[in-house]
Amino acid sequence: MKKLRATTSLTAILSVMMLACVGVAKANDTLDKMSNDDSNWVMPGKDYHSDNYSKLNQINADNVKNLKAAWTFSTGLLNGHEGAPLVVDGVMYVHTSFPNVTFALGLDDPSKILWQDKPKQNPAARSVACCDIVNRGLAYWPGDAKTPALILKTLLDGHIVALNAKTGEMVWKMENSDIKVGSTLTIAPYVVKDKVIVGSSGAELGVRGYVTAYDVHTGEQVWRAYATGSDKDMLLAADFNIKNPHYGQKGLGLSTWEGDAWKIGGGTNWGWYAFDPKTNLIYFGTGNPAPWNETMRPGDNKWTMTIFGRDVDTGQAKFGYQKTPHDEWDYAGVNVMMLSEQKDKDGKVRSLLTHPDRNGIVYTLDRTNGDLVSANKIDDTVNVFKTVDLKSGVPVRDPEYGTRMDHQGKDICPSAMGYHNQGHDSYDPSKQLFFMGINHICMDWEPFMLPYRAGQFFVGATLNMYPGPKGDRQNYEGLGQIKAYNAISGQFKWEKMERFAVWGGTMATAGNLVFYGTLDGFIKARNSDTGELLWKFKLPSGAIGYPITYTHGGTQYIAIYYGVGGWPGVGLVFDLQDPTAGLGAVGAFKKLANYTQMGGGVMVFSLNGKSPYDDVNVGEYQGGK
């Protein structure tokens, strides 16, 4: 009888486990299906390819000149608005900078707020935020038999919150980061299967970076992988980098650091993710080592500055490619990962990952095993590296632009802001073109020694920034570019200069268009084949987020946040004058305040301004006599 009961119990357990797995699979399939429905925008990057591409073409290169404002919404917050809203089944979910308010707006009548969440959090988080008090977005979970549909968000003070998507009521809350040591959260959560993936911020304060998976139902931690330290802490798989052993394999998270420097070594991840169901891997980049002063941390400082492919179920790293060993310029490698299927130069169809990095190189890897396919300069003015050795994967430095002690590096290109930063870019699979918003900024760098103190900035460098060689250095304009790039040929089909950095990113559509916002307050549309400027509209404030598109009631809409800020806007936001303040951003963007001021909200556009309010009775008060 005992054996029978044990067998029955085991059978029951296995049945429950199988049902749970089926539930997870269905939930993930639902989210994937929703992401491919062009009435929705359910995750950062549009879908798991993270390519910010829409098949919609109601708005196209021939008629985009007729785009007009359809409706607007003010968030009431004035700091930088990065990322983009979500659109799910007729509801737009809007997020803000600190204090990280969330609004739900019904698209039939967006004048009425369905619900709003205004969390109470520790105001001390503001003082340890690196570069404005921004947030990059929300995540959506479609719900299952156990848990309702959720909106997930991060709070600057280090918490993750799950809200009922229908009501806004809190379902669970979990602490991810400790602001006492300078660890904050600005990242958009990422939902895969029944897990919420969340990174960390604070490398400028000596925070040791990590990425964590939480159970979407309960908020309980499933796994956590560090960027530095032991193989066990980093969750390196037994076959880590087996296809590319020259990238490095075991023990390097300790041995490439001097002493215990890895414990305060940075490598935080506050950027974007992508996911491939076929490999079951999530892809993301770790950030800069700490401190910025390279003399204080000899060695390659692995595994900061690394593109990781990690199994989403276990967190185990299958491969890791370090782009900038022993980074000495703050080229935090957390930028967007865009997935594609393309034929390589030998005609072989490959599953690829393309990543424009802060260090001025755009990388393409085989995402199944980490093979380096190409590594090309984002702009020919990159001078810190002469080239990247494709066999070893190691960049060939030009020592003239190093940042060693007792030496002031001059005219270093790119600057610490990188030739690409947090903007979420796009890929058009029909054209095989990536559309990248670029910073065209260089710098002078002078290092200094400093002690580590928990919760205080741990940088060790003074920076002066200014336009790159193609810009107007006398007038501090020409700080940005927009480019169309082919990852297989390595060629740029077209490129255009912008007055300021294209900080927020781009969105491509099947209408032969690429949309993006500018720091001086425009949303623009260009012909994606030629780069010709076809339309623009002046927003109430500068844009540091990326546009999205969706349909509602048969009409295609374009939406974008306005709200200048982020790292390039810190001088304007906090009224700073010292050109070296804001880690050098104040000097670079000294002219920004002449073109825009603070604001905060979302603007929505359609052809001829078609909107719910074409029927003037929509939203009208119906009471009284």
N, C-alpha and C positions, 0 to 999 in steps of 0.2 A: 504493500500500500504506500509506503514511504517513497519507493521508487516511482510509482505511478503518479503520486502527487507532485513529485519533483519534475517528472516528465511533463505533466499537465501544466505545471507552473512555468516551465521553460517554454512550452508551446505558447502559452498566453503571453509571456514576455516577448517572444519573437514576433507574435502577431501584432502586439502593440508597437514594437519597433518598426515593423513593416508599414503599419498604418501611418506612423509618424513620418517615415521617409516619404511615403506617397503624398502626405499632406505638404511636406516641404517642397517636393518636386512640383506639385500643383501650384503652390504659391509662387515659386520661382518662374514656372511657365506662364502664370498669369501676368506677372510683372514684365516678363520678356515680351509677351504678346501686347500688353498695353503700351510698351515703349515703341512698338512698331505701328501703332495706331496714330495717324497724324492729327487726330483731334486732341491728343495728349502730348505732354512733355513731362514724363514721370520721374526722371532722374537727371543729375548733372551729366551733360554730354549727349543727351537724347536717348541713347540706348547703351547696351553693354560694350559696343565698339567705341563708345566715347568720341564719336566723330562729329557731333554737332551738325549733322546733315539731315535735311528734310526732303522727302520726295514731293512735297507740295509745289505746285507751279501755277496756281491761280494768280499769284503775284509773280511777274516775270520781267525780264529785261525790257520788254516792249512797253509794259504798262506801269512799271514801278514809279514813274514820274507822277502818277496819280495817287500815290500814297498820301493819306492825310490822317491826322489824329482822330481816333475813334473815342477813346475815353482815357482818363488819368486817375491815379490814386496817390495821395501823399501819405507817407508813413509817419510823418511827424518827427523823424530823426534826421540829424544833419551830418553825421559822419559818413564815411565812405560806404557805398552799397555795391559790394562785389557779388559775383555769381549771377544767378537768374532765378525767377520764380518757377514754381512747378504748376502744371495744368493737368488735372486729373478728373475725368468724367464731369466736365462742366464747372469745375471749381478751380480758381487760381489761388495758390498758397504763396504768400509774400513774406519774406523774412527781412530783418533789418540788422544793422550794426548794433553794438551794445546799447541797450540791455537785451538785445536779441528777441524782439517782439515778433510774433507771427500773426498774420491776418489770413482769414479764409474769405474769398469773395466769390459769389455766384455769378457766372458769366451771363446769365439771362438778365441780371440787373446788378452790376458790380457797384452800384451806389450804396448797397446795403452790405455791411460786414456781417457775415454769417457767424463767425466767432473770432475772438482774438485772445492771444495768450501773451501776458506781460509778466515774465518771470522776475522774481526777486533774487538778486545774486550779489555776491560780495563786490562792492565797488572798488576794492583794492586791486581787482584784476586789471583795471584801466592802467595802473601805474607800471605794470610789468608787461603790458602788450608792446610788442616790438614796433609795429609800423601802422599806427592807427588802430581803431577798435572794430575792425571789419569782421564779417562772417561771410562764408562762401556758399551757403545754401542749405537746403533741406533734403531729406530723403523720404520716400514713400514706401510703405509696406501694404500690400493689397488685402491682408487679413486672411484668416482661416477659421476652422471650427473652434480653436482655442482663444484666438486673439483678434480683436476688431482691426479694421484698416487703421494704419498709424501714419502720422507725420512725425519724423524724427529730426531732432536738431541738436546742435552743440551750443553751449553757453561759454562765454569768454572766461568765466571763473572755473572752467574745467569739467563741467557736468554735461551729461547726455540726457536728453529728455524725450520720452515717447508720449505723444498726444493722440487721443482718439480723433481720427480724421474727420468724423462727422460732427463731433461736439466740441472739440478742443480740450476736453478734460484730460488731465494727466493720467497715464496708465502706469508708467514707472519712471524713475530718475536714478541715474548712476554717476558716481564721481570717477572721472578718468584721469584727471590731472591735478596737481597740487600747486596752487599759485604761490605758496610760501617759497618754493624754489624757482619760481618764474615760469612754471609750465601752464600754458593757457590752451584754449581751443578756438580756432577760427575756421576749421575745415568743415566741408559738407560731409555728413555721414554717407555711407555707401551700403546699400542693401543687396546682398546676394544670398539666395536660398533663405534660411531662417537666421541669418547672421547680419549684424550691423557692424560694418568696418569703420573704425575711427582712428585717426592718427594723433599727432601731438604737435605742440608748438613750444618755442622757447630756447632754441639753440643759441640765441644771442645772450642768454643768461646762463649758459652752461648746462642746459637740461640734456639729459641722456634720452635720445629719441626712441620711440616704440610705436608699433601699430597693434591694435587690439580688436578682437572679434567678440561681440556680445550676442547673447541669445535674444532675438527680437521679441520673444514672448515675455521674458522676465527681466531682461537687462543684466543677467548674470554673465560673468566673463567666461568665454569659451577657450580662448588662447590669447597669448600676448607674445610678440616677437620684438626684441630690442635690435637697435642698429649697431650697437657695439657690445663687446664683452665676450663671454664664452659661447661656444657653439650651441650649448644647451639653451642659454638665454636667448640666443638669436634664432632658435628653431631651425638649424641647418639640417636638411635632409641627409640621409646616409649617402645619397648619390649627388650631393650638391656640386654643381658645376662639372659633372662628370663628362659632359660633351665639350667643355672648354676649361680644362684644368689650369690653363695659363692665366685665367682670371684670378686664380687663387681658390683654395678649398677650405681646409680646416685650420682652426687655431688662430686665424689672422685677426679676429676681433679683439684679441688681447696682444698678440706679439707685434702688431704694427703700431702700437702705442707705447709711449714711455711710461713705465710704472703703472699707476692707477689713473692716468689721464683719461682713459676710456670712460670712467665713471661720470665725468662732466664733459663728455666729448661731442655733444650735439647729435646730428643725424636725425633730427625731428622730421616728421612728415605731415605737412599741412596743405598738400596739393590735391591732385586728382587721381582717380582710379579708373581702371578698365578691367573687364572680366571676359574670359573665353570659356564657355561651357564645355567645349571639346577638350581643352587641357585641364579644366577645373582650376585654373590659376587666376589670381588677381595680380594686376601689374601696377606698380607705383614706384616712386623715387624717394630715397632718403636725402636729407638736406646737408647743409654745411657742417663741418667739424667746428668745435669750439675750443679755444677762442679763435677769432679771425687771425690773430698774430700767429703766423706759421712757425716761428722760432720756438714757441712755447710747447709745441706738440710734434716732435720729430716722428717720422714714419709715414706710411701710406694712409694711416687712420681709417682702416676698414671697419665697418662697411658703411661709412658715410658716403654721400655722393653716388649712390648705387641704384641702378634699375633692378628691382627684384621681381621675380615670378614666384608667388607663394600659393600653395594649395589652400583653397579657401576653407576646407573642412578642418584641416589640422594646423594651418599656419606655417607648415614646413616650407622652407625656401628650396626650390628646385634649381634656380640659378640666380646669380647676382653679378652684374657687370658694373664695376666702378669706373665712372667716366673721368673723374678728376682725382687721381690719387694725390694725397697730401694737398688738398685745396688750399690756396693761399690768397684767394680773392673773394670769398663768400659767394661762390657759384652754386648756391643751394639747389640740388638736383630734383626738386619735387614737381616739376612742370608736368603738363598734360601728357597722357599716354593715349595715342590714337591707333586703333587696330584696323588692319586692312588685309585683303587677299589680293596679291598681285604676282605677276610673272617677274622673276628677277632677270638679270641680264643674260642668263643662260636659257631663258624661256621656261623655267620651272615655276609652277604656281606655289607660292609660299604664304604661310600665315605670318603676317608681319606686325611689328609694333614700331610706331614712329614717335619720336620724342624730341622736340626742340628744347635744348638745354640752356640754362643761364650762361654756361661757359662759352656760348657762341657757336656751338656745334649742334647740328640736327642729326640725331642718330636713328638708324633703322635696324632693328634686330629681328631675327626669327623668333617668334614668341613661343615656339614649342620647346626650344632648347637654349635660347640666349645667344645663338650665333650672331656676330656683328656683320651685318650686310653692307651698311654704308655709314659714313660719318663725314659730313660736309659742313663747311663753314656757312653759317646763317647769312653772313655778309663778308665780302672780301676784305673788309677793314679789320676783321679779327686779327689781333697781333700777339696775344699771349701764347698761342699755339701756332706752329708752322703747319702742322698736319696731324692726323691721327693714324698711327700704324694699325692697319686693319688686321694684321696677323696677331699682334699682341693685344690690340685694343687700347694701347697706351698713347696719350697725346704727346707730341714732340714739342717741348716747351721752348720759348725764346727767352733766355735768361735776362735779357734787357728789361723785360716787363715783370720780373719777379718782385716780391714784396719783403725781402729779407731785412733784418734789423740794420740800423745805421745806413739806410739807403731809402731815398724817397723815389718811389716808382712814378714815372711821368708818362702821361698819355697812354694809359693802359686801356685796351679795348677788348672786350666790353668792360663796363664798370661793374661794381658789385650788384647792381640791379640786373645785370645780365643783358644780353641782346634779346632775351625772352624771359618773361617772368611768369606770374600766376595766371595769365590769360588763358581761357579755355578755347583752343582753336578748333578748326574743322577740316574735314576731308570729303571731297566729292568723288565717290567711286566711279562715276561715269566718265569723269575727266582725269582720274588718277592724279588729282592735285590737292595738296594741302595748302590751306590759306592761313597765314601766320601773321599775327600782330606783333610787331617788333619794337624793342627799345633801341634807339641809336645813340648810346650814351657811353662816354669814356671817363677816365678818372685819373687823379693823382692820389697816391696812397703812401702814408707815413705810419709805420707801426710803432707801438710802445708797449712796454711790459706792464702787467697789472696782476693783482692777486684775485683768486676766485673767492667770491662771497655769495652764499646762497641767496637767490632772489634779487641779485643786482646784475646790471649789464656786464657782460664778460666778453668784450670785443677786442680791444687793444689795437685800434687803428683809427687814424683821422683821415677822412676822405674829402676830396673836392671833385665834384662831377660837373660835366659839361657836354654839349652835343658832340657826337662822333664826327669824323672827318667830312662826311657828306652834308652835315648840318651847318647852320649859321652860328658859329661860336661867339661872334661879337654880340649878337642879339639874343642868344640862348633860345633859338628855335631850330627846328629840324631835328627833334629828339626822337622821332619815330618813323617807322615804315610799315607798309602792308605788302605782303609778298605771296605769290603763288609758286609752290615748290613741287617738283616731281622727285619722289624719293628713289626711284630706280635709276633715272638718268643723272640725278644730282643737279639738275638745271632748274633755274628760276624762270618760269614762263613770263612773269611780269613783276615789277615792284614799283611802288609809289612812296614818295616821302610824305610825312605828316608833321605838323607843327610840334606836336608833343607825342610822347610814347603811346602806342596803341596797347594800353594796359589790360583791357578787359577780355579781349579775345574776339573770335569771329564765329559766324554761322553761315553755312552754305546751303543753297536750296536747288532743286531741280529746275527752278525758274531761271537758271543761268545767272544766279546772283550770289554775292557774298555781302553780308551785312556785318557792321561792327560799330561800336561807339568810340568816341574820342574824349580825351581829357578836357578839351576846351568846350565840350558840351554839344556835340553833334552825333546823331545816328546817321550812318552813310550806307549807301548801297552801290556796289560796283559790279560791272559786268565781269563774271568770273572767268571768262575766256581772255579778256583783253585788259582788265583793270580799269576800264573807263568809268569815271564817276557819273552815275546816272541819277542819283537822288540824295538829298540830305535834308535833315530837319534839326532845328536848334532846340535842344532840350533845356529844361530849367536849370540844370547843373551838369557838370562834367560826368562822363560815364566811365566806370571802371569795372562794369560787369559785361556779360555777353548777351546778345539778343537770342530770343527763341521765337518759334512760330507754331501755330496750331490752328485748327478750324473749329468754329462753333456756329451752328445754324447754317452750315453751308458756306460760310465766309472765312477766308484765311486772314489771320491777324499776325502782326509782328509785335513783340513786346520787349522792352528793355528797361532796366533800372536806370535812373539818374541819381546822382549823389557823389560828388567829387570827394576824393580822399585816398585811402590806402597809402602805401609808401610814397608815391610821387606827390601826394597831396598833403603830407604832414605839415609842411610849412604853412600852407593856406589854412588848414583845419585848426592848428594850434598857434597860429600867428607867430611863427619862428622867423628870425632874421639872420642868424649866423649861418653862412653858407655851408658849414660843415655839420650843422645840426641835422637831425633826422637821418643819421648815418650817411650824410652827404647829399640827401635828396633836396634839401632846401635850396642849395645853390643851383642845382641842375634845373629846377622848376621855378626859378625866381620870377618868371614872367606869367606863370599860370594864373595868378590872381587878377591879371589884367583882362582875362578872357572868361572867367567863370567864378561863381561863388558857391557856397554850400547849399545843399538841398537834400531831398530824399523822397523817392517815390518810384512809381512805374508808369510808363507811357505805352499806350497800345495804339497801333496803326492798322488801317485797312484801306483798300482801294476806295477812293472818294470819301473816306471817313465813315463808311457804313458801320453802324453800331446799333446796340439794343435801343438806343434813344431816338432812332429814326421814327419809332412810334412814340410820340411825345407823352403818351399816357403811362409808359413804363416807369415804374418807381414813384408815380404820383400818389399823393395822399388821397384815399378814397372815402374818408369819414366825413362827418358833418352833414350839413343840409345842402 
